[in-house]
Structures are given as structure tokens and as C-alpha cells.
Amino acid sequence: MQVSVESIGKLERRMQVQVPAERVSKEIATRLKTLSRTARLNGFRPGKAPLNVIRRQFGVQVHREVIGELLQSSFAEAVSANRLAPAGSPRIEPQSIDEGQDLRYVATFEVFPEIALQPVESLEIVRTTAEVAPTDVDAMLERLRKQQLKFNAVSRAAATGDRVLIDFEGSIEGVPFAGGKGENVAIVLGAGRMLAEFEQGLIGVSAGDDKEVEVHFPADYRATELGGKLAKFKIRVRTVEESQLPDLDEEFCKTFGVNEGGLEKLREEVADNMRRELEQTLRNQNKTVVMDKLLLVNPIDVPKTLIESQIREMQSEAMRRSGAKDASQAPPPQTFAEPARRRAALGLILADIIKRQNLRVDPARARARLDEMVSSYGDSEAIKRAYLQNPDAMRQVENLALEDQVVDWVLAHAKVREVSSSFKELMKFEA
């Protein structure tokens, strides 16, 4: 078999292959002989038809099958002999496939890039650390209290923090507009759920009041037909209610599923959840820092086929999240071009590290990853069983665990400088 390889780009190769006619003919003859033992033809007992009759009856079909298989097998032989690593399926253009002649074709394909990683020991990486402080738990408990606010009717005028129940109807130049009417609408003053002028106009009202409020819609208002216009709202106040924070008592704890142990138990569970969330955030943030650094110091050419494959995968992910079923609803490919290139490049770099360092999936890490992934579901055990029974899903979990192991390996060998942060800053938490 004759093979010649030509570079037509950084990663593109054009390979010309010539398979001797004798090899093709021999394979066809072997197939026909095998077929003659079982073929059933009119006028002949099974397996007794002459070979020339078998060839006349099945020759074209066998020739087509042999050519198809030889295209695949000879390509595999050629890339192996030339120590090439195709990054995707080749584009094969047959030049000669007639029986009695050499099989000749041209295969065009991309190869994986050669990766020469910079020494990890030279990398300078900033790793963020943080802990959940008792004051963070206090703040979280305060947020939980605010989520359970109770409102009681009062006879005084409304102030910031009160809730007012109103009916309203808006108009522009005397004409009502779509979405400008509401009944029994509850508004907490100062919460910012309504336009500022609307909320401000309700400060000082009392139950039973009628009031008219003017509101200027911002030029960039989400309902573009209202942007920049002046509206007048006629408002009837039904009730004014003041807020009351619940006490941190047994009843409050039961609201969050803590039936025994009271506030101490609730505090413990809240702190555990906060630590889990913080751990995930720190891991993701530090992982991103490591990945960014690996990409920065190891620029590589990425095969187009890998980028295109990642784009298709990201389109599918986007469709699953949105519930889209039709391929025509997929986001345009260019939307994912750069993220796909990044993901493909990182995949090559990580694969190289895994191979060089002989890293293997740590089953304990994979189990911990799975437990973390299903913990937010109501019936976490059922979801976990579904993962364990799905080999493809478990491979994804194992890949994530292996990525975490690569990050840990890099951090263990790089020049790491730790920077302390806080739960509040990392989680963008305000009580």
C-alpha cells in the first residue's frame, strides 16, 4: 500500500492512498467463495452454484462492500503507519474504485495538535479562601426571618416598610393602557418592586384613601410603548399593614423543617448549608482561575472539528434548558464559537495532563460529586439511583471529578498565593 501525506494547514492533512488491485481482488474472491457456500440460487442446491454464477449474481454488491470496508481499514492502517492522530472523521474522495485497478483515494482530515505544556511549577496562581463566620450565620437567620414577615393592619398613615393593598388604574393623556390596571395588589413600600414615583406616592396614605399619582416611565422601560411617557394613576387604598418579624422560637424553626433541637439545631443546619454553598463557590472560582492560567500559558491550535462538535453540544444544552424541541429553535452557532473553542482547548490540555500524570478517577471523589449534584433535589436518593443506573450520566460525573483532581494537582505543584475573602463577598450576600 502506497501512502503520501501533505500538510495543507497547521492541523489539516491531505493523504493519498493507493491499495494494490491484487489486495482488492483477493478480498472480493474470498467474499464470493464464502458466499458460494450458503447462497441459494434457482436451479442449484445450496452451496453448489459455480463460482462464476455467484460472481455474476453478487459481484457488484460484493465489490461495493469490499471497497467501502477497504476505505476504512486502509485509512486506519495509513494513519497508524504515519503516526497521525485524526481529530475527526476524514473527508474521503475516491479517485479509482473500478475492479481490476488499484483502489486510489484522497483523505482530508485534521490532526490533534502537539501539546508542549509549560512546567506547572512555573505557574503563579491566586487561590481564594473563605470561611463561614458566626456573624454570617446570624445574617442568614435574619434573612430567613424577613422571608417569614407577618403583616398586621394598622389605622395610621403608611410609611416605608409597610405593605399597602390597593386598586389602581393608569392612563396616558386620559386613555387607559394595557397592564395599567390592578386590583388587590400588595406593595411593600421601599422594596423597589414598583417604579419609585409610584411607591413614593403611597407614603402617607391611609386605608380608604383615594389618591392620584403621576409617574414618568423611563425611556428604556421594558414595555417600550410606555417608555418616556407620563402616566396618571387613580389609586384606592384598601389597607395599610405594618411588618412584624417572627421570633426565633420553636414555631419559627418548624417552618424550616426543624422539629427538634430548636434554634441551636436550625443554626447548625443553616451553617452546614452555607458551608456547602461556599465550598462549591470556592471550588468553581479557583477552578476557573486554574483553567484561565492553563489556557493563557499554553496557547494551542484547536481542530475545527472539535470546535464544531462543542458548538453542537452547547446548542443542545441550550435547547434542553429552554425546552425547545425543534432544531430550528437552536441558538445560532456563532453564539457559542468562543466558549466552544475554549472548552475544546481546555479538553485537550486537561487530557494531556491526565495522560502525563497518569491520573485516574477517584471513586470517592466521584461519589461526593454525585451526592453534591443531587442534594438540591427533593427526592435526592431517587435521582442518585437514576444516575447510578445511567452509564453516560455517570461518565459525566466522573469527568467532573477528574477535572477537580487535575485542578488539585495543578494547585499542589504551582506557585500558589492565597487570598482570604468572606462569605458575604463571595456569595454576594446581603441580609
C-alpha positions, -999 to 999 in steps of 0.1 A, spaced: 0 0 0 14 34 -10 7 64 12 18 101 9 9 128 34 8 165 28 3 193 53 -22 219 39 -26 239 71 -15 239 107 -36 209 115 -50 198 82 -35 169 63 -42 155 28 -33 119 25 -32 100 -8 -36 62 -5 -32 35 -31 -43 0 -24 -30 -26 -49 -56 -42 -72 -44 -76 -60 -55 -69 -25 -89 -57 -37 -93 -87 -60 -82 -112 -33 -107 -98 -8 -135 -99 -34 -126 -135 -43 -126 -145 -6 -160 -130 -1 -175 -146 -31 -161 -180 -21 -176 -177 14 -209 -166 -1 -210 -196 -25 -212 -220 4 -245 -206 16 -261 -188 -14 -294 -202 -26 -299 -198 -64 -327 -212 -85 -316 -244 -102 -288 -252 -78 -286 -270 -45 -274 -248 -16 -237 -243 -18 -234 -260 -52 -237 -230 -75 -205 -224 -96 -183 -195 -86 -188 -178 -119 -225 -178 -113 -221 -164 -78 -198 -137 -92 -224 -128 -119 -252 -127 -93 -234 -110 -64 -202 -95 -78 -214 -59 -80 -227 -59 -44 -196 -77 -30 -173 -52 -49 -192 -23 -33 -190 -38 2 -153 -46 -1 -144 -10 -14 -163 5 15 -146 -16 41 -111 -11 25 -116 26 25 -120 25 63 -94 -2 71 -67 12 48 -72 47 62 -68 33 97 -36 15 86 -22 46 69 -27 70 98 -12 44 122 18 38 100 24 75 97 18 81 134 -11 105 128 -39 112 152 -70 123 133 -92 147 153 -123 137 134 -137 117 106 -119 122 72 -134 135 40 -126 108 15 -126 114 -22 -123 82 -43 -100 85 -73 -103 50 -87 -126 22 -75 -131 1 -106 -125 -36 -103 -91 -47 -116 -75 -14 -108 -57 -1 -77 -80 15 -52 -69 51 -50 -84 79 -29 -76 112 -12 -84 116 25 -85 151 40 -86 154 78 -74 174 109 -50 160 134 -47 168 171 -21 194 179 11 186 196 9 200 231 41 211 249 28 222 283 46 248 302 60 235 335 32 237 361 58 246 387 63 280 370 26 290 371 16 317 396 -19 312 408 -40 332 433 -63 309 453 -92 323 472 -101 310 507 -130 319 530 -149 306 559 -185 309 573 -182 331 603 -208 331 632 -219 366 620 -226 352 586 -250 326 602 -266 355 622 -272 374 589 -286 343 572 -310 337 601 -321 374 599 -328 369 561 -349 338 570 -369 359 595 -375 386 568 -388 359 545 -414 350 571 -425 385 577 -461 389 590 -482 420 583 -509 434 606 -534 460 596 -529 495 612 -550 527 612 -521 551 608 -506 565 576 -483 543 555 -445 545 559 -415 528 544 -416 491 552 -454 489 554 -475 469 530 -504 486 513 -532 468 495 -545 489 466 -566 490 435 -553 512 407 -559 522 371 -535 542 349 -540 563 319 -518 583 294 -535 615 282 -568 602 295 -566 568 277 -561 536 298 -532 514 287 -526 477 287 -512 465 320 -521 497 338 -549 483 360 -548 461 391 -570 450 420 -560 438 454 -523 445 446 -500 442 476 -470 466 476 -442 467 503 -431 503 503 -394 506 498 -390 472 483 -384 486 448 -409 463 431 -427 493 415 -415 524 399 -400 548 426 -426 576 419 -454 551 423 -441 539 456 -433 574 468 -468 585 461 -481 559 485 -461 572 515 -486 588 539 -518 572 526 -543 556 549 -569 528 545 -599 541 525 -579 570 508 -583 578 471 -552 593 455 -539 603 421 -502 597 414 -481 609 383 -454 585 371 -428 591 344 -419 559 327 -381 557 320 -371 559 283 -357 524 285 -388 509 302 -393 472 294 -427 480 278 -413 501 250 -446 516 241 -447 533 275 -411 544 276 -406 582 282 -444 588 287 -462 604 317 -490 583 332 -516 592 359 -528 565 383 -560 567 402 -555 547 434 -579 534 461 -562 522 493 -578 492 508 -555 485 538 -522 496 554 -502 469 572 -471 471 592 -445 443 592 -436 422 622 -405 399 623 -412 364 637 -395 354 669 -366 329 667 -387 303 686 -397 267 682 -425 276 658 -401 295 636 -377 265 635 -405 242 625 -412 264 595 -378 252 581 -383 215 590 -366 216 623 -390 198 647 -365 190 674 -335 208 688 -349 243 684 -328 273 673 -294 255 680 -303 228 655 -316 252 630 -285 273 633 -264 242 628 -283 232 596 -281 267 582 -244 268 588 -239 234 572 -258 246 541 -238 278 540 -205 259 542 -216 236 513 -225 265 491 -193 283 500 -173 252 492 -189 249 458 -184 286 450 -147 284 461 -141 253 441 -157 268 409 -139 301 413 -105 285 419 -111 261 391 -118 289 367 -86 307 378 -66 275 371 -82 269 337 -77 305 327 -40 302 336 -35 269 317 -51 285 286 -30 316 289 4 299 292 -4 271 268 -19 286 236 -28 258 212 -44 254 178 -78 237 181 -91 215 153 -122 229 137 -140 196 140 -137 197 178 -150 233 180 -179 224 158 -187 194 180 -187 215 211 -209 241 194 -235 214 186 -233 201 222 -238 236 236 -267 242 213 -283 210 225 -277 221 261 -294 254 255 -324 238 238 -328 214 268 -327 243 292 -353 262 272 -375 232 265 -371 237 227 -378 206 206 -372 218 170 -337 222 157 -347 254 141 -351 269 176 -315 263 185 -294 294 191 -271 304 162 -237 286 161 -217 319 163 -232 325 198 -211 296 211 -180 300 189 -156 314 215 -169 293 245 -167 262 223 -131 270 213 -122 275 250 -139 243 261 -122 223 233 -88 238 241 -92 230 278 -103 195 269 -70 189 250 -48 205 278 -66 186 306 -64 153 286 -26 158 282 -21 164 319 -42 134 328 -22 112 304 12 125 315 4 123 352 -15 90 349 -44 104 368 -74 81 374 -109 89 386 -110 87 424 -143 68 431 -147 86 464 -145 120 446 -170 108 420 -194 97 448 -190 130 466 -196 149 433 -228 129 427 -240 135 463 -235 172 458 -253 173 425 -284 156 438 -285 173 472 -307 201 459 -335 178 447 -364 168 469 -360 131 464 -323 130 461 -319 93 466 -342 86 436 -322 110 415 -290 94 427 -302 59 417 -312 72 383 -276 85 378 -260 52 390 -281 33 365 -272 55 336 -236 49 324 -235 80 303 -247 102 332 -221 86 355 -193 93 329 -202 129 331 -200 129 369 -166 110 368 -153 136 342 -162 164 366 -144 146 395 -114 140 373 -113 177 364 -113 185 401 -84 162 405 -65 180 378 -71 213 395 -59 199 428 -28 186 411 -20 219 395 -26 238 428 -3 213 445 26 220 421 22 256 411 33 288 429 1 295 449 -7 327 467 -37 325 490 -61 355 493 -87 355 521 -122 366 513 -156 363 531 -189 345 527 -206 379 522 -183 389 494 -181 356 476 -218 348 478 -228 385 472 -249 381 503 -269 409 519 -292 400 549 
